[in-house]
Amino acid sequence: EFAVTLPGSGAEGALVVARRIRDRVAEMAIPHVGEVGGYLTVSIGSSTTQTRTDMTLENLISSADKALYKAKQGGRNRVVAAEPEG
């Protein structure tokens, strides 16, 4: 796992970048090694300080991580934005 910070990009801008990353990895058609077969894909969870009023770095990472696992559970090779929280 890795994190990308995009200061000032906003929620929509972050999703645009996340989708570009996912698409570029797919375009490279990197063979997946092991029993799975197919090609390497990426699942991305996106979060922004705009989703919560009490956002700390820990909350931001946790929010993105939850979105990442939703992306994986949804079939992988997806981008999922974190749900807004109060």
Biopython code that builds the backbone (N, CA, C, O; Angstrom):
import numpy as np
from Bio.PDB.StructureBuilder import StructureBuilder

atoms = [
    (1, "GLU", "N", (0.840, -1.181, 0.000)),
    (1, "GLU", "CA", (0.000, 0.000, 0.000)),
    (1, "GLU", "C", (0.878, 1.234, 0.000)),
    (1, "GLU", "O", (1.987, 1.221, 0.534)),
    (2, "PHE", "N", (0.375, 2.302, -0.604)),
    (2, "PHE", "CA", (1.082, 3.560, -0.575)),
    (2, "PHE", "C", (0.055, 4.682, -0.586)),
    (2, "PHE", "O", (-1.112, 4.465, -0.913)),
    (3, "ALA", "N", (0.491, 5.865, -0.230)),
    (3, "ALA", "CA", (-0.387, 7.026, -0.176)),
    (3, "ALA", "C", (0.139, 8.109, -1.107)),
    (3, "ALA", "O", (1.346, 8.268, -1.289)),
    (4, "VAL", "N", (-0.786, 8.841, -1.683)),
    (4, "VAL", "CA", (-0.464, 9.992, -2.516)),
    (4, "VAL", "C", (-1.205, 11.182, -1.927)),
    (4, "VAL", "O", (-2.411, 11.112, -1.688)),
    (5, "THR", "N", (-0.492, 12.265, -1.695)),
    (5, "THR", "CA", (-1.160, 13.474, -1.206)),
    (5, "THR", "C", (-1.279, 14.461, -2.359)),
    (5, "THR", "O", (-0.357, 14.619, -3.159)),
    (6, "LEU", "N", (-2.424, 15.117, -2.429)),
    (6, "LEU", "CA", (-2.715, 16.054, -3.509)),
    (6, "LEU", "C", (-3.259, 17.351, -2.914)),
    (6, "LEU", "O", (-4.460, 17.611, -2.994)),
    (7, "PRO", "N", (-2.390, 18.164, -2.322)),
    (7, "PRO", "CA", (-2.840, 19.401, -1.685)),
    (7, "PRO", "C", (-3.619, 20.293, -2.658)),
    (7, "PRO", "O", (-3.165, 20.569, -3.768)),
    (8, "GLY", "N", (-4.781, 20.730, -2.223)),
    (8, "GLY", "CA", (-5.577, 21.673, -3.000)),
    (8, "GLY", "C", (-6.341, 21.076, -4.162)),
    (8, "GLY", "O", (-6.970, 21.813, -4.922)),
    (9, "SER", "N", (-6.307, 19.749, -4.327)),
    (9, "SER", "CA", (-6.980, 19.168, -5.492)),
    (9, "SER", "C", (-8.474, 18.956, -5.275)),
    (9, "SER", "O", (-9.233, 18.899, -6.242)),
    (10, "GLY", "N", (-8.902, 18.840, -4.042)),
    (10, "GLY", "CA", (-10.312, 18.589, -3.757)),
    (10, "GLY", "C", (-10.690, 17.143, -4.034)),
    (10, "GLY", "O", (-9.900, 16.379, -4.589)),
    (11, "ALA", "N", (-11.890, 16.778, -3.648)),
    (11, "ALA", "CA", (-12.352, 15.393, -3.765)),
    (11, "ALA", "C", (-12.424, 14.935, -5.215)),
    (11, "ALA", "O", (-11.960, 13.842, -5.537)),
    (12, "GLU", "N", (-12.996, 15.748, -6.092)),
    (12, "GLU", "CA", (-13.126, 15.358, -7.502)),
    (12, "GLU", "C", (-11.762, 15.253, -8.178)),
    (12, "GLU", "O", (-11.524, 14.327, -8.953)),
    (13, "GLY", "N", (-10.870, 16.193, -7.891)),
    (13, "GLY", "CA", (-9.525, 16.150, -8.459)),
    (13, "GLY", "C", (-8.783, 14.907, -8.026)),
    (13, "GLY", "O", (-8.066, 14.298, -8.820)),
    (14, "ALA", "N", (-8.952, 14.524, -6.767)),
    (14, "ALA", "CA", (-8.294, 13.307, -6.266)),
    (14, "ALA", "C", (-8.823, 12.072, -6.978)),
    (14, "ALA", "O", (-8.058, 11.157, -7.283)),
    (15, "LEU", "N", (-10.120, 12.037, -7.246)),
    (15, "LEU", "CA", (-10.695, 10.898, -7.954)),
    (15, "LEU", "C", (-10.190, 10.824, -9.393)),
    (15, "LEU", "O", (-9.955, 9.733, -9.914)),
    (16, "VAL", "N", (-10.023, 11.971, -10.031)),
    (16, "VAL", "CA", (-9.481, 12.001, -11.390)),
    (16, "VAL", "C", (-8.074, 11.393, -11.407)),
    (16, "VAL", "O", (-7.759, 10.566, -12.262)),
    (17, "VAL", "N", (-7.243, 11.806, -10.466)),
    (17, "VAL", "CA", (-5.874, 11.281, -10.393)),
    (17, "VAL", "C", (-5.897, 9.788, -10.087)),
    (17, "VAL", "O", (-5.156, 9.022, -10.703)),
    (18, "ALA", "N", (-6.728, 9.367, -9.156)),
    (18, "ALA", "CA", (-6.816, 7.952, -8.794)),
    (18, "ALA", "C", (-7.224, 7.107, -10.000)),
    (18, "ALA", "O", (-6.657, 6.038, -10.229)),
    (19, "ARG", "N", (-8.194, 7.576, -10.761)),
    (19, "ARG", "CA", (-8.633, 6.829, -11.944)),
    (19, "ARG", "C", (-7.526, 6.764, -12.998)),
    (19, "ARG", "O", (-7.360, 5.746, -13.670)),
    (20, "ARG", "N", (-6.776, 7.849, -13.135)),
    (20, "ARG", "CA", (-5.656, 7.844, -14.086)),
    (20, "ARG", "C", (-4.599, 6.815, -13.676)),
    (20, "ARG", "O", (-4.071, 6.089, -14.519)),
    (21, "ILE", "N", (-4.301, 6.759, -12.395)),
    (21, "ILE", "CA", (-3.322, 5.773, -11.907)),
    (21, "ILE", "C", (-3.821, 4.367, -12.211)),
    (21, "ILE", "O", (-3.079, 3.540, -12.741)),
    (22, "ARG", "N", (-5.076, 4.099, -11.876)),
    (22, "ARG", "CA", (-5.651, 2.771, -12.135)),
    (22, "ARG", "C", (-5.592, 2.432, -13.623)),
    (22, "ARG", "O", (-5.209, 1.323, -13.995)),
    (23, "ASP", "N", (-5.967, 3.379, -14.465)),
    (23, "ASP", "CA", (-5.978, 3.139, -15.912)),
    (23, "ASP", "C", (-4.575, 2.923, -16.467)),
    (23, "ASP", "O", (-4.379, 2.061, -17.324)),
    (24, "ARG", "N", (-3.593, 3.695, -15.992)),
    (24, "ARG", "CA", (-2.217, 3.552, -16.496)),
    (24, "ARG", "C", (-1.630, 2.198, -16.116)),
    (24, "ARG", "O", (-0.923, 1.580, -16.913)),
    (25, "VAL", "N", (-1.917, 1.740, -14.913)),
    (25, "VAL", "CA", (-1.436, 0.414, -14.500)),
    (25, "VAL", "C", (-2.062, -0.656, -15.397)),
    (25, "VAL", "O", (-1.373, -1.578, -15.834)),
    (26, "ALA", "N", (-3.345, -0.540, -15.668)),
    (26, "ALA", "CA", (-4.018, -1.517, -16.540)),
    (26, "ALA", "C", (-3.426, -1.491, -17.948)),
    (26, "ALA", "O", (-3.259, -2.544, -18.564)),
    (27, "GLU", "N", (-3.108, -0.311, -18.462)),
    (27, "GLU", "CA", (-2.539, -0.176, -19.808)),
    (27, "GLU", "C", (-1.173, -0.840, -19.930)),
    (27, "GLU", "O", (-0.787, -1.272, -21.017)),
    (28, "MET", "N", (-0.443, -0.924, -18.825)),
    (28, "MET", "CA", (0.880, -1.540, -18.865)),
    (28, "MET", "C", (0.807, -3.062, -19.030)),
    (28, "MET", "O", (1.800, -3.686, -19.404)),
    (29, "ALA", "N", (-0.339, -3.660, -18.759)),
    (29, "ALA", "CA", (-0.566, -5.101, -18.906)),
    (29, "ALA", "C", (0.572, -5.921, -18.290)),
    (29, "ALA", "O", (1.213, -6.727, -18.964)),
    (30, "ILE", "N", (0.802, -5.698, -17.017)),
    (30, "ILE", "CA", (1.842, -6.428, -16.282)),
    (30, "ILE", "C", (1.252, -7.779, -15.854)),
    (30, "ILE", "O", (0.268, -7.818, -15.116)),
    (31, "PRO", "N", (1.848, -8.879, -16.314)),
    (31, "PRO", "CA", (1.314, -10.191, -15.933)),
    (31, "PRO", "C", (1.345, -10.386, -14.420)),
    (31, "PRO", "O", (2.331, -10.055, -13.760)),
    (32, "HIS", "N", (0.264, -10.921, -13.885)),
    (32, "HIS", "CA", (0.169, -11.210, -12.455)),
    (32, "HIS", "C", (0.855, -12.553, -12.212)),
    (32, "HIS", "O", (0.501, -13.560, -12.826)),
    (33, "VAL", "N", (1.823, -12.561, -11.328)),
    (33, "VAL", "CA", (2.579, -13.778, -11.042)),
    (33, "VAL", "C", (1.832, -14.598, -9.997)),
    (33, "VAL", "O", (1.308, -14.048, -9.029)),
    (34, "GLY", "N", (1.785, -15.873, -10.188)),
    (34, "GLY", "CA", (1.166, -16.753, -9.206)),
    (34, "GLY", "C", (-0.054, -17.450, -9.768)),
    (34, "GLY", "O", (-0.278, -17.481, -10.978)),
    (35, "GLU", "N", (-0.834, -18.007, -8.861)),
    (35, "GLU", "CA", (-1.999, -18.797, -9.242)),
    (35, "GLU", "C", (-3.134, -17.959, -9.808)),
    (35, "GLU", "O", (-3.993, -18.482, -10.518)),
    (36, "VAL", "N", (-3.151, -16.668, -9.504)),
    (36, "VAL", "CA", (-4.261, -15.808, -9.898)),
    (36, "VAL", "C", (-4.332, -15.650, -11.409)),
    (36, "VAL", "O", (-5.419, -15.701, -11.985)),
    (37, "GLY", "N", (-3.186, -15.458, -12.058)),
    (37, "GLY", "CA", (-3.161, -15.229, -13.495)),
    (37, "GLY", "C", (-3.671, -13.846, -13.835)),
    (37, "GLY", "O", (-3.886, -13.025, -12.943)),
    (38, "GLY", "N", (-3.864, -13.580, -15.099)),
    (38, "GLY", "CA", (-4.348, -12.282, -15.531)),
    (38, "GLY", "C", (-3.271, -11.218, -15.409)),
    (38, "GLY", "O", (-2.076, -11.511, -15.470)),
    (39, "TYR", "N", (-3.711, -9.984, -15.236)),
    (39, "TYR", "CA", (-2.795, -8.858, -15.166)),
    (39, "TYR", "C", (-2.938, -8.102, -13.849)),
    (39, "TYR", "O", (-3.983, -8.132, -13.199)),
    (40, "LEU", "N", (-1.860, -7.431, -13.483)),
    (40, "LEU", "CA", (-1.839, -6.620, -12.272)),
    (40, "LEU", "C", (-2.883, -5.513, -12.369)),
    (40, "LEU", "O", (-3.012, -4.861, -13.405)),
    (41, "THR", "N", (-3.620, -5.309, -11.292)),
    (41, "THR", "CA", (-4.585, -4.213, -11.203)),
    (41, "THR", "C", (-4.363, -3.483, -9.887)),
    (41, "THR", "O", (-3.650, -3.971, -9.010)),
    (42, "VAL", "N", (-4.965, -2.333, -9.755)),
    (42, "VAL", "CA", (-4.895, -1.596, -8.493)),
    (42, "VAL", "C", (-6.293, -1.211, -8.045)),
    (42, "VAL", "O", (-7.166, -0.898, -8.854)),
    (43, "SER", "N", (-6.479, -1.243, -6.751)),
    (43, "SER", "CA", (-7.687, -0.742, -6.119)),
    (43, "SER", "C", (-7.278, 0.465, -5.295)),
    (43, "SER", "O", (-6.243, 0.443, -4.629)),
    (44, "ILE", "N", (-8.082, 1.515, -5.337)),
    (44, "ILE", "CA", (-7.711, 2.766, -4.680)),
    (44, "ILE", "C", (-8.861, 3.273, -3.825)),
    (44, "ILE", "O", (-10.013, 3.306, -4.258)),
    (45, "GLY", "N", (-8.524, 3.669, -2.600)),
    (45, "GLY", "CA", (-9.460, 4.340, -1.713)),
    (45, "GLY", "C", (-9.045, 5.794, -1.614)),
    (45, "GLY", "O", (-7.884, 6.100, -1.343)),
    (46, "SER", "N", (-9.986, 6.682, -1.832)),
    (46, "SER", "CA", (-9.698, 8.116, -1.827)),
    (46, "SER", "C", (-10.405, 8.784, -0.652)),
    (46, "SER", "O", (-11.563, 8.489, -0.359)),
    (47, "SER", "N", (-9.701, 9.672, 0.002)),
    (47, "SER", "CA", (-10.283, 10.429, 1.110)),
    (47, "SER", "C", (-9.774, 11.860, 1.032)),
    (47, "SER", "O", (-8.718, 12.127, 0.458)),
    (48, "THR", "N", (-10.516, 12.750, 1.601)),
    (48, "THR", "CA", (-10.139, 14.153, 1.582)),
    (48, "THR", "C", (-10.502, 14.807, 2.910)),
    (48, "THR", "O", (-11.399, 14.346, 3.616)),
    (49, "THR", "N", (-9.815, 15.859, 3.234)),
    (49, "THR", "CA", (-10.151, 16.589, 4.456)),
    (49, "THR", "C", (-11.520, 17.249, 4.334)),
    (49, "THR", "O", (-12.068, 17.727, 5.328)),
    (50, "GLN", "N", (-12.071, 17.280, 3.134)),
    (50, "GLN", "CA", (-13.398, 17.866, 2.928)),
    (50, "GLN", "C", (-14.525, 16.936, 3.381)),
    (50, "GLN", "O", (-15.676, 17.363, 3.472)),
    (51, "THR", "N", (-14.206, 15.668, 3.667)),
    (51, "THR", "CA", (-15.253, 14.718, 4.047)),
    (51, "THR", "C", (-15.616, 14.770, 5.532)),
    (51, "THR", "O", (-16.654, 14.245, 5.936)),
    (52, "ARG", "N", (-14.764, 15.400, 6.344)),
    (52, "ARG", "CA", (-15.018, 15.470, 7.784)),
    (52, "ARG", "C", (-14.592, 16.814, 8.323)),
    (52, "ARG", "O", (-13.649, 17.430, 7.827)),
    (53, "THR", "N", (-15.291, 17.258, 9.335)),
    (53, "THR", "CA", (-14.934, 18.532, 9.963)),
    (53, "THR", "C", (-13.815, 18.371, 10.981)),
    (53, "THR", "O", (-13.122, 19.339, 11.294)),
    (54, "ASP", "N", (-13.628, 17.160, 11.502)),
    (54, "ASP", "CA", (-12.616, 16.918, 12.536)),
    (54, "ASP", "C", (-11.441, 16.098, 11.989)),
    (54, "ASP", "O", (-10.840, 15.316, 12.726)),
    (55, "MET", "N", (-11.115, 16.267, 10.721)),
    (55, "MET", "CA", (-10.124, 15.417, 10.063)),
    (55, "MET", "C", (-8.722, 15.622, 10.616)),
    (55, "MET", "O", (-8.194, 16.734, 10.620)),
    (56, "THR", "N", (-8.144, 14.548, 11.074)),
    (56, "THR", "CA", (-6.734, 14.505, 11.468)),
    (56, "THR", "C", (-6.036, 13.600, 10.457)),
    (56, "THR", "O", (-6.699, 12.934, 9.662)),
    (57, "LEU", "N", (-4.726, 13.571, 10.480)),
    (57, "LEU", "CA", (-3.995, 12.686, 9.578)),
    (57, "LEU", "C", (-4.407, 11.235, 9.806)),
    (57, "LEU", "O", (-4.597, 10.482, 8.850)),
    (58, "GLU", "N", (-4.544, 10.849, 11.055)),
    (58, "GLU", "CA", (-4.963, 9.481, 11.379)),
    (58, "GLU", "C", (-6.350, 9.180, 10.809)),
    (58, "GLU", "O", (-6.567, 8.111, 10.239)),
    (59, "ASN", "N", (-7.291, 10.120, 10.960)),
    (59, "ASN", "CA", (-8.642, 9.939, 10.424)),
    (59, "ASN", "C", (-8.624, 9.869, 8.895)),
    (59, "ASN", "O", (-9.347, 9.074, 8.295)),
    (60, "LEU", "N", (-7.798, 10.702, 8.276)),
    (60, "LEU", "CA", (-7.697, 10.733, 6.821)),
    (60, "LEU", "C", (-7.208, 9.389, 6.284)),
    (60, "LEU", "O", (-7.775, 8.860, 5.328)),
    (61, "ILE", "N", (-6.174, 8.843, 6.886)),
    (61, "ILE", "CA", (-5.633, 7.553, 6.464)),
    (61, "ILE", "C", (-6.643, 6.441, 6.725)),
    (61, "ILE", "O", (-6.828, 5.565, 5.881)),
    (62, "SER", "N", (-7.287, 6.465, 7.866)),
    (62, "SER", "CA", (-8.284, 5.449, 8.187)),
    (62, "SER", "C", (-9.456, 5.496, 7.203)),
    (62, "SER", "O", (-9.949, 4.455, 6.768)),
    (63, "SER", "N", (-9.891, 6.689, 6.861)),
    (63, "SER", "CA", (-10.990, 6.870, 5.916)),
    (63, "SER", "C", (-10.617, 6.334, 4.532)),
    (63, "SER", "O", (-11.414, 5.648, 3.892)),
    (64, "ALA", "N", (-9.411, 6.647, 4.077)),
    (64, "ALA", "CA", (-8.938, 6.145, 2.783)),
    (64, "ALA", "C", (-8.806, 4.623, 2.813)),
    (64, "ALA", "O", (-9.124, 3.957, 1.829)),
    (65, "ASP", "N", (-8.341, 4.071, 3.927)),
    (65, "ASP", "CA", (-8.181, 2.629, 4.054)),
    (65, "ASP", "C", (-9.527, 1.918, 3.977)),
    (65, "ASP", "O", (-9.641, 0.875, 3.333)),
    (66, "LYS", "N", (-10.543, 2.474, 4.625)),
    (66, "LYS", "CA", (-11.889, 1.886, 4.550)),
    (66, "LYS", "C", (-12.395, 1.902, 3.109)),
    (66, "LYS", "O", (-12.990, 0.929, 2.645)),
    (67, "ALA", "N", (-12.160, 3.001, 2.407)),
    (67, "ALA", "CA", (-12.580, 3.098, 1.008)),
    (67, "ALA", "C", (-11.814, 2.099, 0.146)),
    (67, "ALA", "O", (-12.379, 1.512, -0.777)),
    (68, "LEU", "N", (-10.521, 1.901, 0.444)),
    (68, "LEU", "CA", (-9.717, 0.923, -0.288)),
    (68, "LEU", "C", (-10.314, -0.466, -0.139)),
    (68, "LEU", "O", (-10.436, -1.189, -1.129)),
    (69, "TYR", "N", (-10.689, -0.855, 1.068)),
    (69, "TYR", "CA", (-11.244, -2.185, 1.268)),
    (69, "TYR", "C", (-12.606, -2.330, 0.604)),
    (69, "TYR", "O", (-12.957, -3.428, 0.172)),
    (70, "LYS", "N", (-13.382, -1.257, 0.510)),
    (70, "LYS", "CA", (-14.636, -1.313, -0.249)),
    (70, "LYS", "C", (-14.341, -1.554, -1.725)),
    (70, "LYS", "O", (-15.056, -2.301, -2.393)),
    (71, "ALA", "N", (-13.288, -0.919, -2.230)),
    (71, "ALA", "CA", (-12.899, -1.118, -3.631)),
    (71, "ALA", "C", (-12.513, -2.568, -3.864)),
    (71, "ALA", "O", (-12.910, -3.154, -4.872)),
    (72, "LYS", "N", (-11.755, -3.154, -2.964)),
    (72, "LYS", "CA", (-11.342, -4.553, -3.104)),
    (72, "LYS", "C", (-12.540, -5.485, -3.013)),
    (72, "LYS", "O", (-12.646, -6.441, -3.782)),
    (73, "GLN", "N", (-13.438, -5.212, -2.083)),
    (73, "GLN", "CA", (-14.621, -6.052, -1.913)),
    (73, "GLN", "C", (-15.575, -5.921, -3.096)),
    (73, "GLN", "O", (-16.348, -6.838, -3.376)),
    (74, "GLY", "N", (-15.524, -4.782, -3.795)),
    (74, "GLY", "CA", (-16.402, -4.543, -4.938)),
    (74, "GLY", "C", (-15.930, -5.213, -6.216)),
    (74, "GLY", "O", (-16.577, -5.084, -7.255)),
    (75, "GLY", "N", (-14.828, -5.918, -6.159)),
    (75, "GLY", "CA", (-14.361, -6.632, -7.328)),
    (75, "GLY", "C", (-12.962, -6.254, -7.757)),
    (75, "GLY", "O", (-12.492, -6.727, -8.792)),
    (76, "ARG", "N", (-12.291, -5.429, -7.006)),
    (76, "ARG", "CA", (-10.924, -4.991, -7.302)),
    (76, "ARG", "C", (-10.870, -4.143, -8.562)),
    (76, "ARG", "O", (-11.864, -3.997, -9.273)),
    (77, "ASN", "N", (-9.684, -3.582, -8.830)),
    (77, "ASN", "CA", (-9.472, -2.699, -9.979)),
    (77, "ASN", "C", (-10.507, -1.579, -10.000)),
    (77, "ASN", "O", (-11.079, -1.262, -11.043)),
    (78, "ARG", "N", (-10.734, -0.987, -8.833)),
    (78, "ARG", "CA", (-11.744, 0.064, -8.686)),
    (78, "ARG", "C", (-11.193, 1.239, -7.889)),
    (78, "ARG", "O", (-10.192, 1.134, -7.182)),
    (79, "VAL", "N", (-11.885, 2.349, -8.034)),
    (79, "VAL", "CA", (-11.603, 3.538, -7.233)),
    (79, "VAL", "C", (-12.867, 3.828, -6.434)),
    (79, "VAL", "O", (-13.958, 3.924, -6.995)),
    (80, "VAL", "N", (-12.710, 3.968, -5.115)),
    (80, "VAL", "CA", (-13.845, 4.263, -4.245)),
    (80, "VAL", "C", (-13.507, 5.454, -3.379)),
    (80, "VAL", "O", (-12.441, 5.501, -2.764)),
    (81, "ALA", "N", (-14.407, 6.414, -3.329)),
    (81, "ALA", "CA", (-14.248, 7.592, -2.482)),
    (81, "ALA", "C", (-14.810, 7.292, -1.098)),
    (81, "ALA", "O", (-15.812, 6.590, -0.957)),
    (82, "ALA", "N", (-14.154, 7.832, -0.089)),
    (82, "ALA", "CA", (-14.625, 7.667, 1.282)),
    (82, "ALA", "C", (-15.978, 8.350, 1.447)),
    (82, "ALA", "O", (-16.266, 9.371, 0.821)),
    (83, "GLU", "N", (-16.786, 7.764, 2.296)),
    (83, "GLU", "CA", (-18.093, 8.352, 2.609)),
    (83, "GLU", "C", (-17.909, 9.583, 3.476)),
    (83, "GLU", "O", (-17.096, 9.569, 4.400)),
    (84, "PRO", "N", (-18.647, 10.644, 3.196)),
    (84, "PRO", "CA", (-18.567, 11.823, 4.088)),
    (84, "PRO", "C", (-19.042, 11.459, 5.486)),
    (84, "PRO", "O", (-20.013, 10.721, 5.653)),
    (85, "GLU", "N", (-18.341, 11.988, 6.495)),
    (85, "GLU", "CA", (-18.701, 11.731, 7.875)),
    (85, "GLU", "C", (-18.815, 13.071, 8.606)),
    (85, "GLU", "O", (-18.248, 14.077, 8.180)),
    (86, "GLY", "N", (-19.539, 13.061, 9.683)),
    (86, "GLY", "CA", (-19.739, 14.273, 10.460)),
    (86, "GLY", "C", (-18.711, 14.418, 11.469)),
    (86, "GLY", "O", (-18.720, 15.391, 12.224)),
]
sb = StructureBuilder()
sb.init_structure("model")
sb.init_model(0)
sb.init_chain("A")
sb.init_seg("    ")
for serial, (resi, resn, name, xyz) in enumerate(atoms, 1):
    if name == "N":
        sb.init_residue(resn, " ", resi, " ")
    sb.init_atom(name, np.array(xyz, "f"), 0.0, 1.0, " ", f" {name:<3s}", serial, name[0])
structure = sb.get_structure()
